[in-house]
Amino acid sequence: MPPTSQPPQRISVEERLFSLVLALIATESGLTKAEILETVQGYRQRYQRGGDNASLERQFERDKDDIRELGIPLETIEPLDESGSNHNLRYRIPKGLYDLPSDVSFTSDELMLLKLAAAVWREGSLSSDSQRALTKLNSLGVDSTDPVLGYAPHLRARDAAFEPLSKAMDRSQVVTFPYLKPGEPAPRRRTVAPLAVVLHEGRWHLHAADQESGQRRTFLLSRIVGPVTPVPGKTFTPEPDGQAHHALEALDRLWEANTARVRVVPESEAELLLRKRTAGEAGPAGRAEEPAGTDQALILHFTDIDILADELAGFGPEVLVLDPPRLQEAVMERLRRVAEAHAAPDGEDTHG
Amino acid sequence: MAEQPTRATDRLAFLLSLVPFLMEHDGISVADVAAHFDVPADRVREAVNLIAMSGIPGETQQYLHGDLFDINWDEFVANDRVVLTNLVAIDDSPRFSAREAAALIAGLQYLSSLPENADRGAIASLMAKLTRGASAAPSQLAVAPTDSHDAIGTIQAAVRAGVQVEFNYLDAQGGHVLRHVDPLRIESVDQNWYLRGWCHLRQAVRTFRLDRMSDLTATSTPAADHDEDVVVPSSFFQASEHDQWVELDLPESALPLIADYMPERAGTPDAAGRMRVSVRVAHVHGLKRLITSLGGLVTVAQPAEARRVVHDWATAGIRRYQGGV
């Protein structure tokens, strides 16, 4: 009977994926693609013996990606005697690598902390990643203790670049994106090997190897102003672990090494917000000794002079940059550009 | 989180997690499973139905009875309880993916810089366990420690004692007002901390940024009991009838930089890629800081008053470098 003679029953995506996982765990020696398409629930209903199964094969390729995305170790075995032949590749999931190691267990208190950690991410891909991790944790059957009430710390990772970048990192995939460097008027296309994504001083940074210059560069995720797209066929050799740690250390060193001195108008927003970030030299004790009505001098650390210049320019007359001179120039330049762009049209008095 | 639509991969993760859990909890009620996984009971029933009919092709490649999971159907249908009677292929919890482990580890890094999670040893051992429980090295994701805020401790103590807090608050126009607030919740977004509470001045729930507070103290005045009657809104940005619309000109590529203001497109980009959008603001004094911090990339088009406020703000800034005040 030709398989096309009756409409195949509708098998849901999760049923097909679940059946594929079960079949690949149950097999010791692995299954070939043809065997999978012919026998596994969700594929076999659509398989045409001796016919064209191209779309079903593409479905299988996507399903493999989805399963690997879940952290399931789907292996490809190349038959020893027939290397190079794509046809007889066998697929399987080794149970020993699938199962959570038996010494990994969690107490109720630990589970409570992990739930809080998952709740840190309220939106975006980090949120769905951590919710899935919680689902897996729940399978262990441990009940968590109640978290501290009235307390909901969360971080945003909603920059659109976040998800494509973390995918590309996992696949060691070179990507390209338009980057609007702080202080520059127009974006420029960058092509990089993404190595780590880190949150430092409230900003998400990408640490990456720039493919043009060959240098390590740090990018602000918020300044990636267009889609992050993979460069087809271009992958890179993954760097050893600890890239994120190195990236944070490098940012810390930079932050430590760079200082700016600014005066702020007392009681202003600038004073209130910047004082919390001072290096300590002009701390609360210093504040009391300053004569009333005098602008306060603060010392600020920073990682990127253009980002700090953007920020300080926003405070307008509340901040006066003392040094470094390059920062002073950058702030003045921004203020001038803003003033010019908002000047009244010719012949009209600004103050009407 | 339970009401969000789920993706097929999320549902697969649920199926794979449910099997080992059901193995360990023979005869558990659907309601208890739903509570444990924090999902609707119907989702549990659907999943159990699917599991009970799934299995492996087996030697015959026909999915015969012994190659399928099975449950005690009478118990399931009549009593809403789940008893697995046959197992296939899996009997253990799945490992975490590199990204799942990384998301939890980064969340833990953030929590570990908060005062009440100061037990670094416990957190470090937890991170090591997550790494060991992942099928690949966790993705390179890290969160630098944040400076914890003294105010958090004061507010938490006030929440526990059930008393009002009192502080001087700097609003966006630059005014200081003494506020009395029944603290409801502390939240942080990125590096900024916020207090959500019942403001006695405004007679409404308000959000206060901790770094705009000064002279914060816990009072001895009991806070009112708001548990039942107060809904804390999930968004920080509450629209009001006093808001005004401002039109901005900007290159299309700069749109993400003003995403917080939820701009509405008011036209298509011109040949040079510049476009016009409208944003809703409570007053132009917050906006002038944003526009000036964007260094001329974004300009205010309308109304003229808003343009003037921005112009004056930038000009006053320049004057400070020219010896003026």
Interface residues (C-beta under 8 A of the other chain):
Chain A: S12 V13 E14 E15 L17 F18 S19 V21 L22 A23 I25 A26 E38 T39 V40 Q41 D66 I67 E69 L70 G71 I72 P73 K95 L97 Y98 D99 L100 P101 D103 V104 F106 D109 E110 L113 L114 L116 A117 A118 A119 V120 W121 S125 L126 S127 S128 D129 S130 Q131 R132 A133 T135 K136 N138 S139 L140 G141 D143 V148 L149 G150 Y151 A152 P153 H154 L155 R156 D159 A160 S166 M169 D170 P178 L180 G183 P185 A186 P187 L195 A196 V197 V198 L199 H200 E201 G202 H207 S222 R223 I224 V225 G226 D241 Q243 A244 H245 A247 L248 L251 D252 E267 S268 E269 L272 L273 K276 A309 D310 E311 A313 G314 F315 G316 P317 V319 L320 Q328 V331 M332 E333 R334 L335 R336 R337 V338 A339 E340 A341 H342 A343 A344 T350 H351 G352
Chain B: M1 R7 A8 T9 D10 R11 L12 A13 F14 L15 L16 S17 L18 V19 P20 F21 E24 H25 H36 F37 D38 L50 I51 S54 G55 I56 P57 Q61 Y63 V88 A89 I90 D92 S93 P94 R95 F96 S97 A98 R99 E100 A101 A102 A103 L104 I105 A106 G107 L108 Y110 L111 L114 E116 N117 A122 I123 L126 K129 R132 G133 A134 S135 A136 A137 S139 Q140 L141 A142 V143 A144 T146 D147 Q156 V159 L170 A172 G174 H176 P183 L184 R185 I186 E187 S188 V189 D190 Q191 N192 D211 R212 S214 P251 S253 A254 L255 P256 L257 K288 R289 L290 I291 T292 S293 L294 G295 G296 L297 T299 V300 A304 R307 R308 V310 H311 D312 W313 A314 T315 A316 G317 I318 R319 R320 Y321
